[in-house]
Amino acid sequence: MARGARDGMAAAARQTPSEPHVPVLLGPLIRAVSPVRGVWLDGTFGAGGYARALLEAGAERVIAVDRDPLAFEMAREWAGQYGDRLVMQPGVFSKMDGYATGLEGVVLDLGVSSMQLDRPERGFSFQKDGPLDMRMSQSGRTAADLVNTLSEEALADILFHYGEERASRRIARAILRARAENPITTTLQLAEIIESCLPRRKPGQSHPATRSFQALRIAVNDEFGELLRGLMAAERALRPGGRLAVVTFHSLEDRMVKRFLMARSGSLGRANRYAPEAPAEAPQFILRPRKAISPDERELAENPRARSARLRVAIRTDAPAGPVDPGSIGMPQLNGTSP
């Protein structure tokens, strides 16, 4: 990578008042997809760290997609310096092939961003009290709507499958008991209900409400459905030789990305080794590198949020795009209930 690109990448990652979010695995991502050229799509624009780094590294244009209106409001202070090289596109990344095709690359930074977590009024975190919201798009049903209206079975299903919470039924029962007295409307109110029905945490353990908050956020924003549709959309939007880079933050979404890329690169294998071998299809992606990239010690010291992050990169072939079975890539499924 040229020195100018490295300097620009560093500038893009530098924290300033208008850039509260430090992009995770930014350096490894730019190195993995270099040389950067042509038109890229940043499907999770957020505070703009990846988009700016791609532009500084040589991208001709970056299409910035985000469903959160706050992302584009925050970018007004600096976006003008890139002129028409930075295109703001409100929407969801699952529709990216409707925004552009023949792309040189697609970047997805999954999960919730720091700019959302750090604002109590958005309701994503129990670190400070705020309305129980959790909507990335700032529209539609809130987390409060779910916890105050869903049945015990439906709540437990969400907590177990989306948050891997083993005490899901106990927590769901506690939520129903509490809401029978008063509606649950704030983050701290819900966190206290969850904490009250679980064993006291040991030093070093995460807060008892962590998994439940993750599960509700995923349900509110249909994050797993969006991810599946987004991966298929990227397959349609990328040109042959184009690169897909995905950063994940927890095991469930990383499993989906890993199995999707393995399936589309022909390296997933058969679920039943005794079943007849199906005719081999031309792979839609080539894994490059084959394994996920993790943050190094320096990044972990500078940004603890990076601890669970994993980066996976693949190169698009010229094989036709096609549908993907959610079960085949390990997408968590609710047991006949709907959030």
N, C-alpha and C positions, 0 to 999 in steps of 0.2 A: 504493500500500500504506500502511496506517495506521502511525503511528509505533510503536505497541505491537507490531505484527507485525514491523516491522524490528528493533526491540530484541530481541524474542524470537528472531528468526532469528539475530541475532548471538550471542546467548547460547547457542543450540543449537550453533553452529559453534565456540564457544570451547573450546580445549583444556584439559582438566583431567585429573588422574590417572585418573578413571573414563571419560574420553573421549579415547583416544589417537589416534583417527582424525579427520582434518580432512576433511569432505565437500568434494568437488570440484564447482565450478560451482553451489554452493548458492544464492547470490544470484540469478544468472541464471535458475536453474530456478524459484525461487519467483516471480520477476517474470513469467516466461513463462506460468505456470499460474494466476496471480492473476485474479480473486479466489478464494481458497482457501476451500472450504466443503464440506459433506457428508462422505461416507465415502471415505477414500483407502486404498489398499493399497501399502505399501512392500515390494516383493518381495525386496529385498536389505537387510535391516534393519541388519546389521553392528553398528557402535557406536551406531546410532540417530540420527545427525546429520540425515538427511532427515526421518525420522519426527517428531523433535522440532520441526524447523522448520515442518513442515506443521501440527502442532498449535498452535504459537505463532502461525502466520499465519491461523488460523481454521478448520481442519478440525474437523468435529464428532467424528470418530473416525478413528483410523489402525489398520489391521490390519497388524501387523509380521510378515513372513514371513522365515524364514531356516532353512537346513539345518544350520547350524553351532550346536551346543548352547552354545558359548562366548558367542555373541551375547546370549543371554538371561541367562546367568549374569552377564555384565558389566552388564546393564541393571538388575539388581535394586536397585542403590543409588539409582537415580533414577526408575525407572518408576512408582513408587507415587504420585508427585506428580500424575500425569495420571489417576489412578483408572481407570474403565472406558472412558475415551476412547482408551486405548492397549491394544490386544488383541494378545497374543503368540501367534503361530501357527507352531509348528514345521512345517517342510515345505519344498517347493520351489515357486518361482513359476510353474512350468509347470502347476501344479494350482490356480492362484489362483481360477478360476471355480468350483471346488469349495468354496472358503472363503467366497466372497461374489460376488454379482452386483449389477448396478445401481450400480456404483461411480462416484463423481465423478472419480476419478483413480487412475492407477497410476504409480509411480516405480520404475525399475530402475537400479541403479548396478552395472554389470557388472564382472567380473574379481575378482581377489583383493583383500582389504582389508588395510590396514596392520596391523590387530590380528592377522591371520594371518601376514603377512610378517615381523613383528617378533618372532615367537615361534619360536626355533630348533627347538623340539620338534615344530612342525607340518611342518617340512621343505619349505616353499615357496621358501626363499631360500638362495643359496649364500654370503651375506655372513657367516654363522656356521654352524658345523658342527651338524648335527642329523640325525635319522633321515630317510631318503628317503621321506616320507609323501605330502604334498600333498592329502590328502582334506579337502574342505570339510565334509563330513558326519561326519567321524571314523569312518566305517564303509566297508566294501567294500575293493576292491583298492587297494594303494598304488602309488606310482611305483616303488618297489623291486620290487614284483611284476612290473611291466611290463618294466623294464630287465633283469631276471634270467630272464625266461621267454619273451619274444617272440622271434620269428625276426628275423634281420637285415633282411629285407624289410619286415616289419611295423613295426619300429622306425624304419627310414628313412622309411617312408610317413608315420608320425605326425610325425616331425621336419620333413619337407618340407611337408606339407599344413597342419599346425596351427601350426608355428613359422616357416614360410617360410625354413627353413634350407637354403641351397644346398649345404652340405657334409654333407647328411643321411646319405648312404651311407658316407662316410668316418667319420663319428661312430658310426654303427651298427656298423661293422666293429670300431672301437676298443672299443666297449662289449662286444661279444662276446669279443674277445681278453682283455679284463680280467676278465670274469666267469668265464672258463674257469679262471683262476687262483684267484680268490676272489669270493664274492658281493659285489655292489655294494650297500651298505646305508646310506651317509650322503651328505649333500648335497655336502660338500667332496670326497669320493671321486669322485663323478660329475663334478663341475665340473673337477677336475684331469684326468680322463680326456679330457674334451672339449677342454680347453685344450691338452693335450699333442699333439693331432692337427691343430690349426689354426694358421695363421700368428700370430705375435706381434701383439697389438693395438697400434694406433697411439694416441698421446695423444688423449683425447676420445672414443674409441670405447667402446661398451658391452662388457661382459665376454663372451668367446666363448661362454659357456654360456647366455646370456640367452634366446636363441630356443629352445634345446632344453628349458630348464626351463619356458618358457611352453607349449611343445607337450605336454610330459608332463602338466602341470597340467590343460590342457584335456582331454586324453584321460582322465585319472583321474576327472575330474568331469563328463564328457560335456557340456562347457559349450556347444558349438554346438548339440547336440540340445536341451538345456535352453532355450537362447535361442529357437530356432525354435518349440518348443512353448509357451514363455512368451509370445511375441508373439501367437500364435493364441489363447491363453487370455485375454490382455488384451483382445483384440478381442471375445471372448464376454462378458467380465466388465464392461466399461464400458457405462454408459448412453449414449444419444445425447447429445452435447454433452460427454461426459466426456473427460478429457485423459490422454494417454500421454506420459510423459517418460522418455527412456532416455539414460544417460550411458555412453559406451564409452571404451575405453582403448587399443585397437589396431586396425589397419586391417581385419583380418578380421571382427571382430564389428561394427565400424562399417559395413562394406560390407553385411553382412546386414541390419542395422537400416535403413539407408538404402534398400536395394532393396525390403525388405518394405513400408516406408511409401510408397515411390513406386508399387509395384505396387498397394497397397490404396487409394491416392488417385487411381489412373488416370493417373499421369504417368510410368510406366516406359517406355512405348513398346513397339514390336514388336522382337523379336530379329532377325527377317528382314523387311526392308522390302518384299520381293517376295511374301511370303506373303499370302493373303487376309486382309483385316482382320476380326477377330472382332467380334461384337456387343459394344458397350460395356456394361459392367456398372456399376451404381451404386457409387460409391466408398465404402469402409468408413471412410476417414479423410480429413481435410483437413489438409494440412501447415501448421503455424503456429508459427514462421516456416518458409519453404520450405527454408532452408539450415541447416546445423548451426551451433550456437553454440559458440565457442571461448573459452577463458579469456583475460582481459585481462592486461596487463603487471603490474598490481598483484598479481593472484592468482598469476601465475607466479613473482613474486619471493617471495611468502609461502609458496607450496606448489609446489615443483618437480615433484611427482607429477602436477600438473595439465597438464603440457606436452602430452601426447598426448590429453587428454580432449576429447570432443565430445558436445554435448547436442543431441538431436533431440526435437521436441515435435510431437504431432499431436492433432487433435480427432476423436472418434468421431462418425460419422453414424448414421442409423437403418437403413442397409443391412444385410442379413443377413450374419452371419459365415460364413466358409467355410474350407476347407483351403488350404494353400500348398505348392507344390512346392519342396523344398529347393534344387534346382538353379537355380530361377528367381530366387532371392535371393542367389546366390553362396555358399551354405553349403559349406565345404570338405568334400570327400568322400574317404574312404580308398579305395584301389584294391583292393577285394575282400578286404582284410584287416580284422581286428577287434582292437581293443585289449582 
